[in-house]
């Protein structure tokens, strides 16, 4: 399952690593837009398969940022 950004922003902090077990609702990363912090939460329980962005990277609305299996 691909996790997507819901807003055009910058990746401020990535809170998980590839191989981490995550639970539904857990914060995966924090985005920054207009000096506001926006958490990206896991939509389900699973394992982080891939992180598709880097801290400091500018991303678009709807861009895939992480993959959970």
DSSP file (Angstrom, degrees, kcal/mol; ACC not computed):
  #  RESIDUE AA STRUCTURE BP1 BP2  ACC     N-H-->O    O-->H-N    N-H-->O    O-->H-N    TCO  KAPPA ALPHA  PHI   PSI    X-CA   Y-CA   Z-CA
    1    1 A X              0   0    0      0, 0.0    67,-3.2     0, 0.0     2,-0.4   0.000 360.0 360.0 360.0 128.4    0.0    0.0    0.0
    2    2 A X  E     -A   67   0A   0     65,-0.2     2,-0.5    67,-0.1    65,-0.2  -0.744 360.0-146.0 -90.1 134.2    1.4    3.4   -1.0
    3    3 A X  E     -A   66   0A   0     63,-3.6    62,-3.2    -2,-0.4    63,-1.4  -0.873  20.5-159.2 -99.3 131.5    1.0    6.3    1.4
    4    4 A X  E     -A   64   0A   0     -2,-0.5    60,-0.2    60,-0.3     2,-0.2  -0.807  19.2-110.0-115.7 152.4    0.4    9.6   -0.3
    5    5 A X        -     0   0    0     58,-2.7    57,-2.4    -2,-0.3     3,-0.1  -0.524  16.5-157.3 -72.7 143.0    0.9   13.2    0.7
    6    6 A X  S    S+     0   0    0     -2,-0.2     2,-0.3    55,-0.2    55,-0.2   0.350  74.4  34.4-101.7   5.1   -2.4   15.2    1.2
    7    7 A X  S    S-     0   0    0     53,-0.2     2,-0.4    56,-0.1    56,-0.1  -0.995  85.8-103.4-155.8 149.1   -0.7   18.6    0.7
    8    8 A X  S    S+     0   0    0     -2,-0.3     2,-0.3    53,-0.1    52,-0.2  -0.664  71.5 117.8 -72.3 126.7    2.1   20.3   -1.3
    9    9 A X  E     -C   59   0B   0     50,-1.7    50,-3.2    -2,-0.4     2,-0.4  -0.869  62.6 -82.4-165.8-169.5    4.8   20.7    1.3
   10   10 A X  E     -CD  58  32B   0     22,-2.2    22,-2.7    -2,-0.3     2,-0.8  -0.934  39.9-113.9-116.7 145.5    8.4   19.8    2.4
   11   11 A X  E     + D   0  31B   0     46,-2.6    45,-3.7    -2,-0.4    20,-0.2  -0.710  38.3 175.4 -77.7 113.4    9.3   16.6    4.3
   12   12 A X  E     -     0   0B   0     18,-2.2     2,-0.3    -2,-0.8    19,-0.2   0.914  61.4  -2.5 -87.7 -48.5   10.4   18.0    7.7
   13   13 A X  E     - D   0  30B   0     17,-1.9    17,-3.1    42,-0.1     2,-0.5  -0.984  54.6-146.5-150.9 134.0   11.1   14.7    9.6
   14   14 A X  E     - D   0  29B   0     -2,-0.3    15,-0.3    15,-0.2    41,-0.1  -0.902  13.5-173.1-100.3 125.3   10.9   11.0    8.8
   15   15 A X        +     0   0    0     13,-2.4     2,-0.3    -2,-0.5    14,-0.2   0.486  60.6  51.4-100.5  -5.6    9.9    9.1   12.0
   16   16 A X        -     0   0    0     12,-0.8     2,-0.3     4,-0.0    12,-0.0  -0.823  64.9-142.6-128.7 166.7   10.3    5.5   10.7
   17   17 A X    >   -     0   0    0     -2,-0.3     3,-2.1    33,-0.0    31,-0.3  -0.875  40.1 -82.3-124.4 159.0   12.8    3.3    8.9
   18   18 A X  T 3  S+     0   0    0     -2,-0.3    31,-0.2     1,-0.3     3,-0.1  -0.412 119.3  30.1 -58.3 132.7   12.5    0.6    6.3
   19   19 A X  T 3  S+     0   0    0     29,-2.9    -1,-0.3     1,-0.3     2,-0.2   0.262  87.6 134.2  98.1 -10.9   11.7   -2.7    8.1
   20   20 A X    <   -     0   0    0     -3,-2.1    28,-2.8    28,-0.1     2,-0.4  -0.487  55.4-128.7 -72.4 139.8    9.8   -1.0   11.0
   21   21 A X  E     -F   47   0C   0     26,-0.2     2,-0.3    -2,-0.2    26,-0.2  -0.745  32.5-171.5 -81.5 135.1    6.5   -2.4   12.1
   22   22 A X  E     -F   46   0C   0     24,-3.1    24,-2.4    -2,-0.4     2,-0.3  -0.910  13.3-142.5-128.3 157.3    3.8    0.3   12.3
   23   23 A X    >   -     0   0    0     -2,-0.3     3,-2.3    22,-0.2    19,-0.3  -0.834  40.2 -80.3-116.5 156.3    0.2    0.4   13.5
   24   24 A X  T 3  S+     0   0    0     -2,-0.3    19,-0.2     1,-0.3     3,-0.1  -0.289 118.1  19.2 -54.4 131.3   -2.8    2.2   12.1
   25   25 A X  T 3  S+     0   0    0     17,-3.0    -1,-0.3     1,-0.3     2,-0.1   0.296  88.6 138.2  89.9  -8.9   -2.7    5.9   13.1
   26   26 A X    <   -     0   0    0     -3,-2.3    16,-2.5    16,-0.1     2,-0.4  -0.467  61.5-110.6 -69.9 139.0    1.0    5.9   13.9
   27   27 A X  E     + E   0  41B   0     14,-0.2    14,-0.2     1,-0.2     3,-0.1  -0.576  36.5 177.0 -72.1 127.8    2.9    9.0   12.7
   28   28 A X  E     -     0   0B   0     12,-3.5   -13,-2.4     1,-0.4   -12,-0.8   0.784  63.4 -14.3 -99.3 -38.6    5.2    8.1    9.9
   29   29 A X  E     -DE  14  40B   0     11,-1.1    11,-2.8   -15,-0.3     2,-0.5  -0.973  59.6-123.2-158.5 165.6    6.6   11.5    9.0
   30   30 A X  E     -DE  13  39B   0    -17,-3.1   -18,-2.2    -2,-0.3   -17,-1.9  -0.978  21.6-160.1-121.2 127.9    6.0   15.2    9.5
   31   31 A X  E     -DE  11  38B   0      7,-3.2     7,-3.0    -2,-0.5     2,-0.4  -0.685   7.4-144.6-100.0 157.8    5.5   17.5    6.6
   32   32 A X  E     +DE  10  37B   0    -22,-2.7   -22,-2.2    -2,-0.3     2,-0.4  -0.991  23.5 164.2-127.8 128.1    5.9   21.3    6.8
   33   33 A X  E >  S- E   0  36B   0      3,-2.3     3,-1.6    -2,-0.4   -24,-0.1  -0.960  73.8 -12.5-143.8 123.8    3.8   23.8    4.9
   34   34 A X  T 3  S-     0   0    0     -2,-0.4     3,-0.1     1,-0.3    -1,-0.1   0.888 127.8 -56.2  53.1  43.1    3.5   27.5    5.6
   35   35 A X  T 3  S+     0   0    0      1,-0.2     2,-0.4     0, 0.0    -1,-0.3   0.638 113.4 120.8  64.6  17.6    5.3   26.9    9.0
   36   36 A X  E <   -E   33   0B   0     -3,-1.6    -3,-2.3     2,-0.0     2,-0.5  -0.904  60.9-132.6-109.1 141.1    2.7   24.4   10.0
   37   37 A X  E     -E   32   0B   0     -2,-0.4     2,-0.5    -5,-0.2    -5,-0.2  -0.814  21.0-170.2 -93.3 128.6    3.5   20.8   10.9
   38   38 A X  E     -E   31   0B   0     -7,-3.0    -7,-3.2    -2,-0.5     2,-0.2  -0.963  13.1-143.0-121.6 113.5    1.3   18.2    9.2
   39   39 A X  E     -E   30   0B   0     -2,-0.5     2,-0.6    -9,-0.2    -9,-0.2  -0.489   2.5-146.7 -76.1 145.6    1.7   14.5   10.4
   40   40 A X  E     -E   29   0B   0    -11,-2.8   -12,-3.5    -2,-0.2   -11,-1.1  -0.967  23.5-161.0-107.4 119.5    1.4   11.7    7.9
   41   41 A X  E     -E   27   0B   0     -2,-0.6     2,-0.3   -14,-0.2   -14,-0.2  -0.714  23.4-102.1-106.3 152.9   -0.2    8.7    9.7
   42   42 A X        -     0   0    0    -16,-2.5   -17,-3.0   -19,-0.3   -16,-0.1  -0.537  21.0-151.3 -70.5 130.3   -0.3    5.0    8.8
   43   43 A X  S    S-     0   0    0     -2,-0.3     2,-0.3   -19,-0.2    -1,-0.1   0.628  75.7  -2.4 -77.7 -12.0   -3.6    4.0    7.2
   44   44 A X  S    S-     0   0    0    -21,-0.1     2,-0.1   -18,-0.1   -18,-0.1  -0.973  87.2 -75.8-163.4 170.9   -3.2    0.4    8.5
   45   45 A X  S    S+     0   0    0     -2,-0.3     2,-0.3   -22,-0.2   -22,-0.2  -0.483  72.4 103.4 -71.2 148.2   -0.9   -2.0   10.4
   46   46 A X  E     -F   22   0C   0    -24,-2.4   -24,-3.1    -2,-0.1     2,-0.4  -0.993  65.8 -66.4 169.2-164.3    2.0   -3.3    8.5
   47   47 A X  E     -F   21   0C   0     -2,-0.3    22,-2.6   -26,-0.2     2,-0.7  -0.955  44.4-114.9-119.8 133.4    5.7   -3.2    7.7
   48   48 A X  E     +B   68   0A   0    -28,-2.8   -29,-2.9    -2,-0.4    20,-0.2  -0.581  37.3 174.1 -70.6 113.9    7.5   -0.2    6.2
   49   49 A X  E     -     0   0A   0     18,-2.7     2,-0.3    -2,-0.7    19,-0.2   0.830  61.5  -1.5 -90.2 -38.3    8.7   -1.6    2.8
   50   50 A X  E     -B   67   0A   0     17,-1.5    17,-2.9   -33,-0.1     2,-0.6  -0.991  50.2-145.5-155.9 144.5   10.1    1.6    1.3
   51   51 A X  E     -B   66   0A   0     -2,-0.3    15,-0.2    15,-0.2   -33,-0.1  -0.976  17.1-171.3-110.4 119.6   10.5    5.3    2.0
   52   52 A X        +     0   0    0     13,-1.9     2,-0.3    -2,-0.6    14,-0.2   0.385  61.2  48.1 -98.2   2.1   10.2    7.2   -1.2
   53   53 A X        -     0   0    0     12,-0.7     2,-0.3     4,-0.0    12,-0.0  -0.845  69.5-132.6-134.6 170.3   11.2   10.7   -0.1
   54   54 A X    >   -     0   0    0     -2,-0.3     3,-2.0     4,-0.1   -43,-0.3  -0.900  37.3 -88.0-123.7 154.2   14.1   12.3    1.8
   55   55 A X  T 3  S+     0   0    0     -2,-0.3   -43,-0.2     1,-0.3     3,-0.1  -0.368 116.1  24.7 -58.8 137.3   14.0   14.9    4.6
   56   56 A X  T 3  S+     0   0    0    -45,-3.7    -1,-0.3     1,-0.3     2,-0.2   0.270  91.1 135.0  90.1 -10.4   14.1   18.4    3.2
   57   57 A X    <   -     0   0    0     -3,-2.0   -46,-2.6   -46,-0.1     2,-0.4  -0.492  55.3-128.4 -75.2 138.0   12.5   17.3   -0.1
   58   58 A X  E     -C   10   0B   0    -48,-0.2     2,-0.3    -2,-0.2   -48,-0.3  -0.716  33.4-173.0 -81.4 134.2    9.7   19.3   -1.6
   59   59 A X  E     -C    9   0B   0    -50,-3.2   -50,-1.7    -2,-0.4     2,-0.2  -0.892  15.8-126.9-130.5 160.5    6.7   17.2   -2.5
   60   60 A X    >   -     0   0    0     -2,-0.3     3,-2.0   -52,-0.2   -55,-0.3  -0.640  39.0 -83.7-103.2 160.1    3.4   17.6   -4.3
   61   61 A X  T 3  S+     0   0    0      1,-0.3   -55,-0.2    -2,-0.2   -53,-0.1  -0.429 118.3  17.3 -57.6 129.0   -0.2   16.9   -3.3
   62   62 A X  T 3  S+     0   0    0    -57,-2.4    -1,-0.3     1,-0.3     2,-0.2   0.425  89.3 144.8  86.3  -1.2   -0.9   13.2   -4.0
   63   63 A X    <   -     0   0    0     -3,-2.0   -58,-2.7   -56,-0.1     2,-0.3  -0.494  56.0-113.8 -72.4 138.3    2.8   12.2   -4.2
   64   64 A X  E     +A    4   0A   0    -60,-0.2   -60,-0.3    -2,-0.2     3,-0.1  -0.572  41.0 168.4 -71.4 129.2    3.7    8.8   -2.9
   65   65 A X  E     +     0   0A   0    -62,-3.2   -13,-1.9     1,-0.4   -12,-0.7   0.630  58.5   9.6-116.3 -22.0    5.9    9.1    0.1
   66   66 A X  E     -AB   3  51A   0    -63,-1.4   -63,-3.6   -15,-0.2     2,-0.4  -0.992  58.1-139.3-159.6 152.1    6.1    5.7    1.7
   67   67 A X  E     -AB   2  50A   0    -17,-2.9   -18,-2.7    -2,-0.3   -17,-1.5  -0.982  14.8-169.8-123.9 132.2    5.1    2.1    1.1
   68   68 A X  E       B   0  48A   0    -67,-3.2   -20,-0.2    -2,-0.4    -2,-0.0  -0.953 360.0 360.0-118.1 135.6    3.6   -0.3    3.6
   69   69 A X              0   0    0    -22,-2.6   -21,-0.1    -2,-0.4    -1,-0.1   0.391 360.0 360.0-112.8 360.0    3.2   -4.0    3.1
